[in-house]
Amino acid sequence: APAIAGRPAMRTLVRRKAHAAYPETAQRPLSATPPTVPAAVMLWDATGRLSVLALDLDAKTGHGPRTAESDAMTAMTLLREVGLHPVADRGPTGGWHVYARLPQPAAAWQVRQVVAALRTLLPSLDPGPLTNPVHGCIRPPGSAHKTGGHQRLVGSLEAAVDAFTTAPEASAWKRLCERTGAYEMQPAADPAPPTIAAAAVGIRRRHIAAAADVLATTGTHPGQSFKSPSEA
């Protein structure tokens, strides 16, 4: 998990009615022991750069376990051929994760180009973790799964540790971009901030206080503590 995480932080699963997610309010320091609940490590570092390419091959959203497994094999072959050292794990419902340490951290726009290219090759690829430097996270090998069971490493732990601790050739990223056609891809633009309409006639709009703005956007208050995000 520390080798995959871009910073020493994780988010635990939160269930709200029929929806399950890894919200910012559930972010914690990375644990030295596996949490008993599903937990995902944060992929991006504090500067918005990515050191480990983590492909989330989903077996649920219109693509079954066979497609996810086929995409995982395709991804691992491709990553090996360009000089990276892929590691894979498999979930109880048939989804796969494929990881590869990069020669050097990549900027968000570079990663978006590669993801756009990989999506044409891997139908089951969920682009979310690799296109959101703020919230992008993934459950590492050994993490509990929300349906029961765990994310199981494919291969030995020793081989996985070697793959994450051995730096690939500096040209591997360039070869990946060339093989996938990433340089020709137009990366998706960062989402535009929401537009705030003008105040109605006769209404004077005040700016929200800085502390209240932090509370509204992050669920935490810079000067107060709360027992739960709900109370905040």
C-alpha angles and dihedrals in degrees: 000000000000089000091055098041118093089207130010096268138105138184125221124218117268121196119208112179105303094343127089123191146152102242127187090248088065094056116125138168111280109272123234089219129044111272116239091231127058109283133180127205120228109252102198127068125231091270094055097255130132125224100173123046104221116188115198107203105192124208095189113057101074094309123091130215092272092059092046092050093046091049090049091054091047092049094048092050092049094047092049092049093055092049103263125127108233125202124191140196132184132217128220092253094053101264120135136210121204119192133189129177112232124226089241134356113283127219120244095251091053092050091049090055091052092045091051089052094045092051089066089057101036113046094186095053114125104209095195101095092047099045101049114067091183102049104015110130140146137198108251127216110295095028117137115253122229091234093049132275125055143275101267124212115236105224130003127325090232092057091048092051090049091051093052096044098044112083112226122226113288090239094057094092092051091049090050091052092048095046094049097039091240093149090065093051122102105225116227112259121245110266113268117243113257116270115244113215121230116267117262118261111283093017120113113208118213124204113249114252114261093241092049090049091054090048093050095049102037107023092237131096121223093219106027138050128220132198092234141000088253092060090045 
